[in-house]
Amino acid sequence: MKPTIPRNSALTGLRSALAASPVVALLGPRQCGKSTLARQLAAGRPATFLDLENPSDLARLDQPMQALAGLRGLVVLDEVQRRPDLFPVLRVLADRRPRPARFLVLGSASVELLRQSSESLAGRITFVDLAGFTIEEIGAARVERLWQRGGFPRSYLAANEVRSGAWREDFVRTFVERDLGQFGFNLPAAAVRRFWTMLAHYHGQTWNASELGRSLGVSDQTTRTYLDALTGALFVRQLAPWFENLGKRQTKAPKIYLRDSGLYHTLMGIPDRRTLLSHPKLGASWEGFALEQVISRFPTRDTYFWQTHAGAELDLFLIRQGRRLGFEFKFTDTPATTKSMRVALADLKLDHLWVVHPGTHRYLLDKKIEASKPLA
């Protein structure tokens, strides 16, 4: 039996969401551990599991109202994006008094992709995000392994680097050849794989549809379709720019990141730590990895970067409980302050700015500027 890693924080958040809402959507990419977490949640209580990729379970839902109305306790619907017609049924069932059941729907699709289908559940549904393993879950001592292999459980827990890399390669191929159609996109597998690989080379850079389109020999609209497909499947993050009325020209295109560092390394042909540490994209890899770790610790989808045409920039900006927080990601053991950091601190009126680095120490660099590890 493979070792398991407790995901206590995610489990606690899921319990709280179900206590507050009759329907909870647990969203995350395929194979990130949603089903495992749902089964842990269901332990010791009446529960029914319906996998919408299982033909027999799909057959049970031919008449969804009749199939679901008599169930009690926790009802789990896995891969719900395959049956968006279930959301109006869930609205009716959620409004019953008393409530004989609560519904946990698992989806490998973003809130944006599900929003239109779930509009009828407004006020009745809570969205909870789940990515792969985080530093908080695996511990700071194993951060390099998490960075190299990524957070997908089967990749992280593989017996060795070779098996981890083979799992990731199979995962990418299976997604583009079989799974992509579930998200409403009828795209050729070879073109999506080529685009995904090319997108990896733009990891941490601002989106340029024309440049990518020319490289692929397709239109700007086609590249946008490909990008939306991978974003909707939760493999790509489009980090939106933050605008302030500063009298300065500011970047308006989003920054693009591959959300899992292991998949990024697979697409970049980086098989192990030794290759990574000598690779020209080392800094970009660390930036994307550390950014995802920081975002996982803040329960908000309102995350941004900031950049001016004069060269000032901030890798990550968010507002948390009224505080304006900034983050820079540097692959160095001895980070230092820069002019760009001071400009961001002043122009964005930051309450605090962290420089997130892979070193072992946490210390002040300047007033309101602190060097920190990702878990600190």
C-alpha positions in Angstrom: 0.0 0.0 0.0 1.3 3.4 -0.9 2.0 5.9 2.0 -0.6 8.6 2.5 -0.3 12.2 3.6 -2.9 13.7 5.9 -4.7 16.6 4.4 -6.2 17.9 7.7 -6.5 21.5 6.7 -8.4 20.7 3.5 -10.6 18.2 5.4 -11.5 20.8 8.0 -12.3 23.4 5.4 -14.6 20.9 3.6 -16.4 20.0 6.8 -17.0 23.7 7.5 -18.3 24.3 4.0 -20.8 21.4 4.2 -22.0 22.6 7.6 -22.8 26.0 6.1 -24.1 25.0 2.6 -26.4 22.3 1.3 -24.2 21.9 -1.8 -20.4 22.1 -1.9 -18.3 22.0 -5.0 -14.8 20.6 -4.4 -12.7 21.8 -7.4 -9.3 20.7 -8.5 -7.4 19.1 -11.4 -7.8 15.4 -12.2 -5.9 13.1 -9.9 -5.2 15.8 -7.2 -6.9 13.8 -4.5 -10.5 15.0 -4.5 -12.1 11.5 -4.4 -9.7 10.4 -1.6 -10.6 13.4 0.5 -14.3 12.9 -0.1 -14.0 9.3 1.2 -12.2 10.5 4.3 -15.0 13.0 4.9 -17.6 10.3 4.4 -16.0 7.9 6.9 -18.4 7.1 9.7 -21.5 8.7 8.2 -24.2 7.5 5.7 -22.9 8.3 2.3 -23.6 7.5 -1.4 -20.9 7.9 -4.1 -21.8 8.3 -7.8 -19.0 8.5 -10.2 -20.1 10.2 -13.4 -17.4 8.5 -15.4 -18.8 5.1 -14.4 -21.5 3.9 -16.9 -23.6 2.2 -14.3 -23.7 5.3 -12.1 -24.5 7.4 -15.1 -27.4 5.0 -15.9 -28.8 5.5 -12.4 -29.0 9.2 -13.1 -31.1 8.9 -16.3 -33.9 10.2 -14.1 -31.9 12.4 -11.8 -34.7 13.6 -9.6 -36.0 10.1 -8.8 -32.4 8.8 -8.3 -31.3 11.6 -5.9 -34.4 12.5 -4.0 -34.5 9.4 -1.8 -30.8 9.5 -0.8 -29.9 10.4 2.8 -26.7 11.7 4.5 -23.8 12.7 2.2 -24.2 12.4 -1.5 -21.0 12.6 -3.5 -21.2 13.3 -7.3 -17.7 12.8 -8.9 -16.7 14.6 -12.1 -19.8 16.7 -12.1 -18.8 18.7 -15.2 -19.9 15.8 -17.2 -23.5 16.4 -16.2 -24.2 20.1 -15.9 -27.9 19.3 -16.2 -27.8 18.1 -12.6 -27.5 21.6 -11.1 -31.2 22.6 -11.5 -32.1 19.3 -9.8 -29.7 20.0 -6.9 -31.3 23.4 -6.4 -34.7 21.7 -5.9 -33.2 19.1 -3.5 -31.2 21.8 -1.6 -34.4 23.7 -0.9 -36.1 20.9 0.9 -36.9 21.3 4.6 -35.8 19.5 6.6 -32.7 18.5 4.5 -32.3 14.8 4.4 -29.0 15.0 2.4 -26.2 17.3 1.6 -24.4 17.2 -1.7 -20.7 17.2 -2.4 -19.9 17.6 -6.1 -16.3 17.0 -7.3 -15.2 18.8 -10.4 -12.1 18.9 -12.6 -13.1 22.3 -13.8 -12.7 25.9 -12.7 -15.4 28.0 -11.1 -15.6 30.0 -14.4 -16.3 26.9 -16.4 -19.0 25.7 -14.0 -20.6 29.1 -13.2 -23.1 29.1 -16.0 -24.3 25.6 -15.1 -24.5 26.3 -11.4 -26.2 29.8 -11.5 -29.4 28.2 -10.3 -27.5 27.3 -7.1 -26.7 30.8 -6.2 -26.8 31.2 -2.4 -26.9 27.4 -2.0 -23.4 26.4 -3.1 -19.9 26.9 -1.7 -16.8 26.4 -3.8 -13.7 24.9 -2.2 -10.4 24.6 -4.1 -8.1 21.6 -3.8 -4.7 21.4 -5.6 -2.0 18.9 -5.1 0.0 18.5 -2.0 1.3 21.7 -0.4 4.4 22.5 1.8 2.0 22.8 4.7 0.9 19.2 4.2 4.3 17.5 3.4 6.5 19.6 5.7 9.4 22.0 4.9 12.0 19.2 5.0 10.6 17.8 1.8 10.1 21.0 -0.1 12.7 20.2 -2.8 11.0 16.9 -3.6 7.6 18.7 -3.9 9.1 21.3 -6.1 10.7 18.8 -8.4 7.9 16.3 -8.7 4.9 18.6 -8.2 1.9 18.1 -5.9 -0.1 15.3 -7.7 -0.2 12.5 -5.1 0.9 9.7 -7.5 3.8 11.8 -8.8 5.0 13.0 -5.4 4.7 9.5 -3.8 6.3 7.6 -6.6 9.1 5.2 -5.6 11.7 7.2 -7.5 12.2 10.0 -10.0 11.9 7.8 -13.0 8.5 6.5 -12.0 7.4 10.0 -11.0 8.3 11.4 -14.4 6.7 8.5 -16.2 3.4 9.1 -14.3 3.4 12.7 -15.3 4.2 12.0 -18.9 1.2 9.5 -19.0 -1.0 12.0 -17.3 -0.3 14.7 -19.9 -0.9 12.3 -22.8 -4.1 11.0 -21.3 -5.5 14.4 -20.7 -4.9 15.7 -24.2 -6.0 12.5 -25.9 -9.0 11.6 -23.8 -10.1 14.0 -21.1 -10.0 17.4 -22.8 -13.3 16.9 -24.6 -15.1 16.8 -21.2 -14.5 20.5 -20.9 -16.4 21.4 -24.0 -13.4 21.8 -26.4 -13.1 19.8 -29.6 -9.4 20.3 -30.1 -6.8 18.1 -31.8 -4.7 16.4 -29.2 -1.4 16.9 -31.0 -2.0 20.7 -31.3 -2.9 21.0 -27.6 0.2 19.1 -26.5 2.3 21.3 -28.7 0.6 24.4 -27.3 1.0 23.2 -23.7 4.7 22.6 -24.2 5.2 26.0 -25.9 3.2 27.6 -23.1 5.7 26.1 -20.6 8.4 28.3 -22.2 6.3 31.4 -21.4 5.8 30.3 -17.8 6.0 33.5 -15.6 5.6 35.8 -18.6 2.8 38.0 -19.8 0.4 36.5 -22.3 1.1 37.3 -25.9 -1.5 35.6 -28.1 0.0 36.9 -31.4 3.5 35.7 -30.6 2.3 32.2 -29.6 -0.1 32.1 -32.6 2.7 32.9 -35.0 4.9 30.2 -33.5 2.1 27.6 -33.8 0.8 28.8 -37.2 -2.7 29.5 -35.8 -4.9 32.6 -35.1 -4.9 34.6 -31.9 -8.5 33.3 -31.3 -7.3 29.7 -31.5 -4.5 30.3 -29.0 -7.1 31.9 -26.7 -9.3 28.8 -27.1 -6.3 26.5 -26.1 -5.4 28.7 -23.2 -9.0 28.8 -21.9 -9.1 25.0 -22.2 -6.1 24.5 -20.0 -7.1 27.2 -17.6 -10.6 25.7 -17.3 -9.1 22.3 -16.5 -7.0 24.0 -13.7 -3.6 23.3 -15.2 -2.8 26.9 -16.1 -3.2 30.1 -13.9 -3.9 33.4 -15.6 -2.7 35.9 -13.0 -4.5 39.1 -13.7 -2.8 42.5 -13.6 -3.6 45.0 -10.8 -4.4 48.5 -11.8 -3.8 51.6 -9.7 -4.5 55.2 -10.8 -0.9 56.1 -10.6 -0.4 58.1 -13.7 1.9 55.4 -15.0 1.5 53.0 -18.0 0.8 49.6 -16.6 0.8 46.1 -18.1 -2.7 44.9 -19.0 -2.2 41.3 -20.2 -2.3 38.5 -17.6 0.8 36.5 -16.6 0.7 32.8 -17.4 1.8 30.0 -15.0 1.6 26.3 -15.2 0.1 25.5 -11.8 1.9 22.3 -11.0 5.7 22.4 -11.0 6.0 18.7 -11.8 4.0 19.0 -15.0 6.0 22.1 -15.8 9.3 20.2 -15.5 7.9 17.3 -17.6 6.9 19.7 -20.4 10.3 21.4 -20.2 12.2 18.2 -20.3 13.6 18.5 -16.8 13.9 15.0 -15.4 15.7 15.6 -12.1 17.0 18.0 -9.5 20.5 18.1 -11.1 19.1 19.2 -14.4 16.7 21.7 -12.8 19.5 23.5 -10.9 21.5 24.1 -14.1 18.5 24.9 -16.3 18.0 28.5 -17.6 14.4 28.4 -16.4 15.4 27.7 -12.8 14.2 31.1 -11.6 10.9 30.8 -13.4 10.3 27.3 -12.0 10.9 28.5 -8.5 8.6 31.6 -9.0 5.7 29.5 -10.2 6.1 26.9 -7.5 6.4 29.4 -4.6 3.6 31.5 -6.0 1.2 28.5 -5.9 2.3 27.7 -2.3 1.6 31.2 -1.2 -1.8 31.4 -2.9 -2.8 28.1 -1.3 -2.5 29.7 2.1 -4.9 32.5 1.4 -8.6 31.7 0.9 -9.2 34.2 -2.0 -9.4 34.0 -5.8 -8.5 37.7 -6.0 -4.8 37.5 -6.7 -2.8 39.8 -9.0 0.6 40.9 -10.2 1.6 44.5 -10.9 3.9 45.8 -13.6 4.6 49.2 -15.1 6.1 49.9 -18.5 8.9 51.7 -16.7 10.1 48.4 -15.3 8.6 48.4 -11.7 6.9 45.1 -10.9 5.5 42.9 -8.1 5.1 39.1 -8.6 2.0 38.7 -6.4 -0.4 41.2 -4.9 -3.5 40.5 -2.8 -5.6 42.2 -0.2 -6.3 40.2 2.9 -8.6 41.5 5.7 -8.0 45.0 4.6 -4.2 44.6 4.4 -2.3 45.1 1.2 0.3 42.4 0.8 3.0 41.9 -1.7 5.3 39.0 -2.6 8.4 38.6 -4.7 9.9 35.2 -5.5 13.7 34.9 -5.8 15.8 31.8 -6.2 18.7 32.8 -4.0 19.8 32.1 -0.4 20.6 35.8 0.2 17.8 38.0 -1.2 18.2 41.7 -1.2 15.9 44.7 -1.7 15.7 46.3 -5.1 14.5 49.6 -6.5 11.5 47.8 -8.0 10.4 46.5 -4.5 10.6 50.0 -3.0 8.6 51.5 -5.9 5.9 48.7 -5.4 5.9 49.3 -1.6 5.3 53.0 -2.1 3.0 53.0 -5.1 0.7 50.2 -4.0 0.8 51.3 -0.3 1.8 47.8 0.8 1.5 46.9 4.5 4.1 44.3 4.0 6.3 42.7 1.3 7.8 39.3 1.5 10.7 38.1 -0.6 10.1 34.3 -0.8 13.3 32.3 -1.3 14.5 28.7 -0.8 16.9 29.5 2.0 16.5 28.4 5.7 16.3 31.8 7.3 13.6 34.5 7.8 14.7 38.1 8.5 14.0 41.7 7.8 15.6 43.3 4.7 14.1 46.7 5.2 11.2 48.4 6.9 8.1 46.4 5.8 10.3 44.1 3.6 11.0 40.6 4.9 12.9 37.6 3.4 10.9 34.4 4.1 10.6 30.7 3.2 7.4 29.6 1.4 6.0 28.0 4.6 6.9 30.9 6.9 
